[in-house]
Amino acid sequence: MTFTRDFWAVLSCCAMMTLSRCHADRLLPPTDLSYKWLDLLTVNVSWSWQRPIDLPEKCEIQYELRLVEKEERKEGHRCPKRTFLKNVADSCLTKQSNSDHWTYSIHTLGHNCDGWNSSTNVTITVKCPEGRADLVKNFKCVLEPSGMNCSWIPVHPSHELKLSHRVCGSSEKLRKSFKECDRPYSTGMRNGCYLNVTVGENNICIVANSKIGWSIIEPLLVIPSSKLSIREDNHHLNLTWMPPEVGKYCSWKYNFCYTQCNGPEQCLLSSSTHRMPYDENCLYKFRSRVLNGTHCPGMNSDWSEFVSYGVNKPPDGTLTVAVIVIPIILCVCVILSCYCFRRHSDIICPNTPDPSAIFKEMVMNGNKEHKTTAESLYTPVPEVVEPCKITLVSATSALQQNF
């Protein structure tokens, strides 16, 4: 009985020691975190780390660094960087134009370390150098075969602005490739500059400087709108776009919208050609833009001007007039015919004598026939003649008038 109790006590102690050992086999996190700005775009984050005595010699130590873009949203980490060194140079350019700090998360992990787990995370907040200010707004760059045409609206027009640019990255070679814009121009409210750069897979980082401070600009890349060609073919319209002169190895998409007969606008996504039904009695209006395709940087075009095709023709009213007018004419003709028939019915349809009466007259006797004939003869009415009295007179007697 005593042996059994001692056995379970030893077994429990060994289990507790094993659990304690598992908990203790977590690598130590980095310490003494610090940072140093190499230029206005690149920061170098460094740390120190002490190797445990009982760590196997074959264990390879690596450090993983993540950029936390928003501290309140820990799941929004950027793709991590791994290194064997105790420092990492990174380009601090985020989509948050008003951000003046970045937070990095670092932890230690090992390979072939016989069950040693990765360390807990430690964080460091990197603050921007002094003098940062908002200098431009509505900054965009139109890509052209000869380079980039960048323009913006200055926030402080009275202060002179200088623009510098280089390919984004943290290597020493890229840090030394800063170039100033030497072809500035101004058009109305917008200022601009031509940059002699070729846009490829790498993005362009731009820094603006003035007396009141500096700012990092992530330009909005815009390509010129492609020309739309319209051709009619067998009651259809064939739409064709010329591909942009930049990004020749990209597979572009074309977003176009159109109206038909002043109807509501409809939008579709297509490749470089599209075929659609065509109504010859309608006016079509098209506008389009180019969207970035596969294996291309995030480049889109602005909407093009409207392109019209066809004309709005009034609908053919011959059938409608025939359907309305012909019944009216027929009704009027029927009414007039009824009126004329009623008015002249004695002429159109005279009274026909009874055939039986004619037959009876034919079989009657001769006297009756003679009488009937006599009675049927016309007897003239005698005229009234006034009597005339004649008196003979002598030639010597006086002429008398008879009144």
C-alpha positions as CSV (number, residue, x, y, z in Angstrom):
1,M,0.0,0.0,0.0
2,T,2.8,2.3,0.9
3,F,4.6,1.4,-2.3
4,T,1.6,2.3,-4.4
5,R,1.3,5.7,-2.8
6,D,4.9,6.5,-3.3
7,F,4.7,5.4,-6.9
8,W,1.8,7.7,-7.7
9,A,3.5,10.6,-5.9
10,V,6.7,10.2,-8.0
11,L,4.6,9.9,-11.1
12,S,2.7,13.1,-10.3
13,C,6.0,14.9,-9.6
14,C,7.4,13.8,-12.9
15,A,4.3,15.0,-14.7
16,M,4.5,18.4,-13.0
17,M,8.1,18.7,-13.9
18,T,7.4,17.8,-17.6
19,L,4.6,20.4,-17.8
20,S,6.9,23.0,-16.2
21,R,9.6,22.1,-18.6
22,C,7.2,22.5,-21.6
23,H,6.2,25.9,-20.3
24,A,9.9,26.9,-19.9
25,D,10.8,25.8,-23.4
26,R,9.6,29.0,-25.0
27,L,12.3,31.2,-26.7
28,L,13.0,34.5,-25.1
29,P,11.6,37.6,-26.9
30,P,13.9,40.3,-28.4
31,T,15.0,43.1,-26.1
32,D,16.4,46.6,-26.3
33,L,14.3,47.6,-29.4
34,S,15.2,50.9,-31.1
35,Y,15.0,52.5,-34.5
36,K,17.0,55.0,-36.6
37,W,15.8,56.9,-39.8
38,L,18.2,56.3,-42.7
39,D,16.3,58.8,-44.9
40,L,12.8,60.3,-45.1
41,L,11.4,57.0,-46.3
42,T,13.4,54.3,-44.6
43,V,13.7,53.3,-41.0
44,N,16.0,50.7,-39.4
45,V,14.6,48.8,-36.5
46,S,17.2,47.0,-34.3
47,W,17.1,44.8,-31.2
48,S,19.2,42.4,-29.1
49,W,18.7,38.8,-28.0
50,Q,20.5,36.5,-25.6
51,R,20.7,32.8,-26.5
52,P,19.7,30.4,-23.7
53,I,22.5,28.2,-22.3
54,D,20.5,25.0,-22.7
55,L,19.4,25.7,-26.3
56,P,20.7,23.0,-28.7
57,E,23.5,24.2,-30.9
58,K,21.8,23.0,-34.0
59,C,18.8,25.3,-33.3
60,E,18.7,28.2,-35.9
61,I,17.2,31.4,-34.6
62,Q,15.1,33.7,-36.8
63,Y,13.3,36.9,-36.1
64,E,9.9,37.8,-37.6
65,L,8.9,41.4,-37.9
66,R,5.3,42.5,-38.9
67,L,4.0,46.0,-39.5
68,V,0.8,46.7,-37.7
69,E,-0.9,49.3,-39.8
70,K,-3.7,50.0,-37.3
71,E,-3.1,49.3,-33.6
72,E,-6.8,48.9,-32.9
73,R,-7.1,46.2,-35.5
74,K,-4.4,43.6,-34.7
75,E,-5.5,41.3,-37.5
76,G,-4.5,43.8,-40.2
77,H,-0.8,42.8,-40.4
78,R,1.3,43.1,-43.4
79,C,3.2,40.2,-44.8
80,P,6.0,39.4,-42.3
81,K,9.7,39.8,-42.8
82,R,12.1,37.1,-41.5
83,T,15.8,37.7,-40.9
84,F,18.7,36.1,-39.1
85,L,20.1,39.6,-38.4
86,K,19.2,41.7,-35.4
87,N,17.9,44.6,-37.5
88,V,15.5,45.2,-40.3
89,A,15.4,48.2,-42.7
90,D,11.9,49.0,-43.9
91,S,10.2,51.7,-46.0
92,C,7.6,53.4,-43.9
93,L,5.0,54.4,-46.5
94,T,1.5,53.5,-45.8
95,K,-1.9,54.4,-47.3
96,Q,-2.7,56.5,-44.2
97,S,-1.5,59.9,-45.5
98,N,-2.0,61.4,-42.1
99,S,-0.2,58.7,-40.1
100,D,2.9,60.0,-38.3
101,H,3.8,56.7,-36.6
102,W,4.1,52.9,-37.3
103,T,4.0,50.0,-34.9
104,Y,6.1,46.9,-35.4
105,S,5.6,43.5,-33.8
106,I,8.7,41.3,-33.4
107,H,9.1,37.7,-32.0
108,T,11.7,35.0,-32.0
109,L,11.3,31.6,-33.6
110,G,13.6,28.7,-34.1
111,H,14.3,25.8,-36.4
112,N,15.5,22.3,-35.3
113,C,15.2,23.4,-31.7
114,D,13.8,20.2,-30.2
115,G,10.4,21.5,-29.1
116,W,11.4,25.0,-28.2
117,N,8.4,27.2,-29.0
118,S,8.5,30.7,-30.5
119,S,8.6,33.7,-28.2
120,T,5.9,36.1,-27.3
121,N,5.5,39.3,-29.4
122,V,7.1,42.6,-28.4
123,T,6.2,45.8,-30.1
124,I,7.9,49.1,-30.9
125,T,6.3,52.3,-32.2
126,V,8.3,54.3,-34.8
127,K,7.6,58.0,-35.0
128,C,8.2,60.1,-38.1
129,P,10.9,62.7,-38.1
130,E,9.9,66.2,-37.1
131,G,8.6,68.7,-39.6
132,R,5.9,66.6,-41.4
133,A,3.1,68.6,-42.9
134,D,0.3,68.2,-45.5
135,L,1.5,70.1,-48.6
136,V,-0.5,68.7,-51.5
137,K,-4.0,67.3,-52.3
138,N,-5.5,65.5,-55.2
139,F,-2.1,64.2,-56.3
140,K,-2.1,62.0,-59.3
141,C,0.3,60.9,-62.0
142,V,-0.6,60.2,-65.6
143,L,1.6,57.5,-67.1
144,E,3.0,58.3,-70.5
145,P,5.6,56.5,-72.7
146,S,8.2,59.1,-71.9
147,G,7.6,59.0,-68.1
148,M,5.1,60.3,-65.5
149,N,3.1,63.5,-65.6
150,C,2.3,64.3,-62.0
151,S,0.0,67.1,-60.9
152,W,-1.5,68.3,-57.7
153,I,-3.3,71.2,-55.9
154,P,-1.0,72.9,-53.4
155,V,-2.3,73.4,-49.9
156,H,-0.1,76.4,-49.4
157,P,0.3,78.1,-52.8
158,S,2.6,80.8,-51.3
159,H,5.3,78.3,-50.4
160,E,7.6,76.9,-53.0
161,L,7.4,73.1,-53.2
162,K,10.2,70.7,-54.3
163,L,9.5,67.2,-55.4
164,S,11.9,64.2,-55.1
165,H,11.3,60.7,-56.2
166,R,12.8,57.2,-56.3
167,V,11.7,53.6,-56.5
168,C,10.2,52.4,-53.2
169,G,12.4,50.1,-51.2
170,S,14.8,50.0,-48.3
171,S,18.1,48.9,-50.0
172,E,21.1,51.2,-49.9
173,K,21.2,51.5,-53.7
174,L,17.6,52.7,-53.8
175,R,18.1,55.1,-51.0
176,K,20.9,56.8,-53.0
177,S,18.7,57.1,-56.1
178,F,16.6,60.1,-55.0
179,K,16.1,62.6,-57.9
180,E,14.6,66.0,-57.9
181,C,12.0,67.1,-60.4
182,D,13.6,69.4,-62.9
183,R,10.6,70.0,-65.3
184,P,8.0,71.8,-63.1
185,Y,4.9,73.6,-64.6
186,S,1.8,75.3,-63.5
187,T,-1.7,75.4,-65.1
188,G,-4.3,77.4,-63.2
189,M,-5.0,75.9,-59.7
190,R,-2.8,72.8,-60.4
191,N,0.9,72.5,-60.3
192,G,2.8,69.7,-61.9
193,C,6.1,68.1,-62.8
194,Y,7.3,65.6,-65.5
195,L,9.2,62.7,-64.0
196,N,11.6,60.8,-66.2
197,V,10.8,57.3,-64.8
198,T,9.6,54.1,-66.2
199,V,6.9,52.4,-64.2
200,G,7.3,48.7,-63.9
201,E,6.6,46.2,-61.1
202,N,8.1,48.6,-58.5
203,N,6.1,51.6,-57.2
204,I,7.4,55.1,-57.1
205,C,7.8,56.9,-53.8
206,I,7.6,60.7,-53.8
207,V,8.6,63.2,-51.2
208,A,7.5,66.8,-51.1
209,N,9.5,69.5,-49.3
210,S,8.8,73.1,-48.4
211,K,9.8,75.6,-45.7
212,I,7.0,74.5,-43.4
213,G,7.7,70.7,-43.6
214,W,7.7,67.6,-45.7
215,S,5.3,64.9,-46.7
216,I,5.4,61.4,-48.2
217,I,3.2,60.9,-51.2
218,E,1.9,57.7,-52.6
219,P,0.7,58.8,-56.0
220,L,-2.5,57.7,-57.7
221,L,-1.4,56.2,-61.0
222,V,-3.6,57.0,-64.0
223,I,-3.3,55.9,-67.6
224,P,-4.7,57.8,-70.5
225,S,-8.2,56.7,-71.6
226,S,-8.1,54.4,-74.6
227,K,-9.8,55.4,-77.9
228,L,-13.1,53.6,-78.6
229,S,-13.8,52.5,-82.1
230,I,-17.5,51.6,-83.1
231,R,-18.4,49.7,-86.2
232,E,-21.9,48.5,-87.3
233,D,-22.3,44.9,-88.5
234,N,-25.6,43.2,-89.3
235,H,-27.7,45.0,-86.7
236,H,-24.9,44.8,-84.1
237,L,-22.3,47.2,-82.9
238,N,-18.7,46.0,-82.6
239,L,-16.8,48.0,-79.9
240,T,-13.0,47.9,-80.0
241,W,-10.4,49.6,-77.7
242,M,-6.8,50.3,-78.4
243,P,-4.6,49.1,-75.6
244,P,-2.7,51.6,-73.6
245,E,0.8,52.5,-74.7
246,V,2.1,51.8,-71.2
247,G,2.1,48.4,-69.7
248,K,2.3,46.5,-73.0
249,Y,2.6,43.2,-71.2
250,C,-0.5,43.7,-69.1
251,S,-3.9,42.2,-69.7
252,W,-6.2,45.1,-69.4
253,K,-10.0,45.2,-68.8
254,Y,-12.4,47.8,-70.1
255,N,-15.3,49.1,-68.2
256,F,-17.8,50.9,-70.4
257,C,-21.2,52.5,-69.8
258,Y,-23.8,53.4,-72.5
259,T,-27.3,54.9,-72.9
260,Q,-29.8,53.8,-75.6
261,C,-32.6,56.2,-76.8
262,N,-32.0,58.5,-73.7
263,G,-32.7,55.6,-71.4
264,P,-31.0,54.7,-68.2
265,E,-27.2,54.1,-68.2
266,Q,-26.0,50.5,-68.3
267,C,-22.4,49.4,-67.5
268,L,-20.5,46.3,-68.5
269,L,-17.0,44.9,-68.2
270,S,-15.3,43.5,-71.3
271,S,-12.0,42.6,-72.9
272,S,-10.6,44.6,-75.8
273,T,-13.7,43.8,-78.0
274,H,-17.4,43.6,-77.4
275,R,-20.4,42.9,-79.6
276,M,-23.9,44.2,-78.8
277,P,-27.3,44.4,-80.5
278,Y,-28.0,47.7,-82.3
279,D,-31.3,49.5,-82.8
280,E,-31.1,51.8,-85.9
281,N,-33.8,54.1,-84.5
282,C,-31.8,54.9,-81.3
283,L,-28.9,57.2,-80.4
284,Y,-26.2,55.5,-78.4
285,K,-23.7,57.3,-76.1
286,F,-20.6,55.5,-74.7
287,R,-18.0,56.3,-72.1
288,S,-15.2,53.9,-71.0
289,R,-12.2,53.5,-68.8
290,V,-9.3,51.1,-68.5
291,L,-8.8,48.9,-65.4
292,N,-5.6,47.3,-64.4
293,G,-5.2,43.7,-65.4
294,T,-3.1,40.7,-64.1
295,H,0.6,41.2,-63.2
296,C,0.3,45.0,-63.5
297,P,0.6,47.8,-60.9
298,G,-2.6,49.4,-59.6
299,M,-3.2,51.6,-62.6
300,N,-6.6,52.8,-63.9
301,S,-7.7,55.5,-66.3
302,D,-10.2,58.2,-65.9
303,W,-13.6,58.1,-67.7
304,S,-13.3,59.1,-71.3
305,E,-15.5,61.7,-73.0
306,F,-18.9,60.5,-74.4
307,V,-18.8,59.0,-77.8
308,S,-22.1,59.1,-79.8
309,Y,-23.3,56.7,-82.5
310,G,-26.6,56.8,-84.4
311,V,-29.6,59.2,-84.1
312,N,-32.9,59.1,-82.4
313,K,-35.6,58.7,-85.1
314,P,-39.3,59.4,-84.5
315,P,-41.4,56.2,-84.6
316,D,-43.2,55.3,-87.9
317,G,-46.8,56.6,-87.5
318,T,-48.2,55.2,-90.7
319,L,-49.7,52.2,-89.1
320,T,-51.1,54.2,-86.2
321,V,-52.7,56.7,-88.6
322,A,-54.2,53.9,-90.7
323,V,-55.6,52.2,-87.6
324,I,-57.3,55.4,-86.4
325,V,-58.3,57.2,-89.6
326,I,-59.7,54.3,-91.7
327,P,-62.4,53.3,-89.2
328,I,-63.4,56.9,-88.9
329,I,-63.8,57.3,-92.7
330,L,-65.8,54.1,-92.9
331,C,-68.2,55.2,-90.2
332,V,-68.8,58.6,-91.9
333,C,-69.4,56.8,-95.2
334,V,-71.9,54.4,-93.7
335,I,-73.8,57.3,-92.0
336,L,-74.0,59.4,-95.2
337,S,-75.2,56.3,-97.2
338,C,-78.0,55.7,-94.7
339,Y,-79.0,59.3,-94.9
340,C,-79.1,59.4,-98.7
341,F,-81.0,56.2,-99.0
342,R,-83.6,57.4,-96.6
343,R,-84.0,60.7,-98.3
344,H,-84.3,59.3,-101.9
345,S,-85.9,56.0,-101.1
346,D,-88.9,56.7,-103.6
347,I,-86.4,57.0,-106.4
348,I,-84.0,54.3,-105.4
349,C,-86.8,51.8,-104.5
350,P,-90.2,53.0,-106.2
351,N,-93.6,51.3,-105.4
352,T,-94.1,48.2,-107.5
353,P,-97.7,47.5,-108.6
354,D,-99.4,44.4,-107.3
355,P,-99.1,41.7,-110.0
356,S,-102.4,40.2,-109.0
357,A,-104.3,43.4,-109.9
358,I,-102.8,43.3,-113.4
359,F,-103.8,39.7,-113.9
360,K,-107.4,40.4,-112.8
361,E,-107.7,43.3,-115.3
362,M,-106.6,41.0,-118.1
363,V,-109.3,38.4,-117.5
364,M,-112.1,40.9,-117.1
365,N,-114.9,41.1,-119.9
366,G,-114.7,43.5,-122.8
367,N,-117.3,46.0,-121.6
368,K,-115.6,46.3,-118.4
369,E,-112.4,46.5,-120.3
370,H,-113.8,49.2,-122.6
371,K,-115.3,51.0,-119.7
372,T,-112.1,50.8,-117.9
373,T,-110.3,52.0,-121.0
374,A,-112.8,54.9,-121.5
375,E,-112.6,55.9,-118.0
376,S,-108.9,55.9,-118.2
377,L,-108.9,58.3,-121.2
378,Y,-108.1,61.9,-120.6
379,T,-111.1,64.3,-120.8
380,P,-110.2,68.0,-121.2
381,V,-111.9,70.6,-119.1
382,P,-114.1,73.1,-121.2
383,E,-112.8,76.6,-121.2
384,V,-115.1,79.6,-120.3
385,V,-115.6,81.9,-123.4
386,E,-116.8,85.4,-122.8
387,P,-119.6,86.5,-125.4
388,C,-118.7,89.2,-127.9
389,K,-121.4,91.7,-129.2
390,I,-120.9,93.3,-132.6
391,T,-122.9,96.4,-133.8
392,L,-122.9,97.7,-137.4
393,V,-122.5,101.4,-137.9
394,S,-122.6,103.7,-140.9
395,A,-119.6,105.5,-142.2
396,T,-121.2,108.8,-141.4
397,S,-122.1,108.1,-137.8
398,A,-119.9,109.1,-135.0
399,L,-117.5,106.6,-133.7
400,Q,-118.8,105.2,-130.4
401,Q,-117.0,103.2,-128.0
402,N,-118.7,100.5,-126.2
403,F,-117.7,100.2,-122.6
